[in-house]
Amino acid sequence: MDNLEILAKRIEKETGFKIAEKIYQGDYYSRAKIRNIIYAGTYKNKPAVLKIYNDPRETDEPKALLNFNKINKSRKITAPKLYQYKIISPNEGWLIMEKLPAGTKYFKSPLNKKERKEFLDLYLEYRKNFPKIPHRKLSLVETLPAGEYHIFRINRWLHLANSKEGKEKKTVLKTAEFIPRYKMAMELIRREFSHRRMSWGHGHFKPKEIFKVSDELYYLTDFAHTKMYPEGYELAFIIWADYMIAGNWKLPYHKWERGIKDWLEDIKPIARKLKIKRFNSLIRASLIERVMGCILADVVASDRPRIEKIKRINLLYNLFDDLI
């Protein structure tokens, strides 16, 4: 039995939460590394969910959720009520939350044109109501300049990919193809983000984390990634989550890239509303950061089949070359 499942049994005894079923399990780039488990059940005779986490990255998800619920003034976007929680360490803890109302629907990626508009309207509502000031002292990494922050994270993913490739009999990442692109990416990121700011954000605002109760009410979930991020990160992250990851990787590049272009067309008006300066150069560099992360962590360090890894890497190389 996994350590998180053992902890779940202990939480049942200590809190009175009654587990009905496991509804989600999150991995850290590999099925062998479970980072969280979510159970449905009841708490004090009310439907509730229990989330238990042990993440290699530091997080204070319960406090981030509490702070959002305290600050948020929106009538359209809300978050689950927090009933009880415990932070065991900077990486480990649990929280018992409100269960979302019956009939709640979730967004399925990749989104169509109409859904993208609905989602981006919600993004603007979120940005207007999300806390602007951190609820805690910033970590050392969060105080880095924006470019160095990106580079630190890319190199962390490089370590993951390097470890995975070292265990494989036949690697998928060819040095002659990857390293020149890696160098160009680092140079462009340092240059573009040398004058860009860092800002406080949810960190995982993507279709999978938005649940629709009605046209007037949506729930935002998963506050485990709330921290400081470079300007432009969230907009590129949306494209990464909805299409780089969830788009049809079996398509030829000229058809696959259409999904990226469609997102860019829809995001430009959002950038104007947010008064982002020099948006074209910012989104270009932000997408290059996402391409690097996607290749290293989401593809190479993952458990995906070899044939899928190779096809995805080729798509991402083509996108990188177009962006650079």
Protein Blocks (a to p, Z undefined) as FASTA:
>chain_A
ZZklmmmmmmmmmnopacfbdcbdcdehiaklcfbdcddddeehiacdddddddfbdcdf
klmmmmmmmmpmcfkbccdddfbdcdfbfkbccdddddddehiacddddddfklmmmmmm
mmmmmmmmgcfbdcbdcdfklmpcfklmmmmmmmmmmmmmmmmmmmpmbdfbdfklmmmm
mmmmmmmmmmmmmmcccdddehlacfklpccfblmbccdehjllgccddehklmmmmmmm
mmmmmmcfkbcfklmmmmmmmmmmmmmmmmmmnopghkllmmmmmmmmmmmmmmmmmmmm
mmbdfklmmmmmmmmmmmmmmmZZ
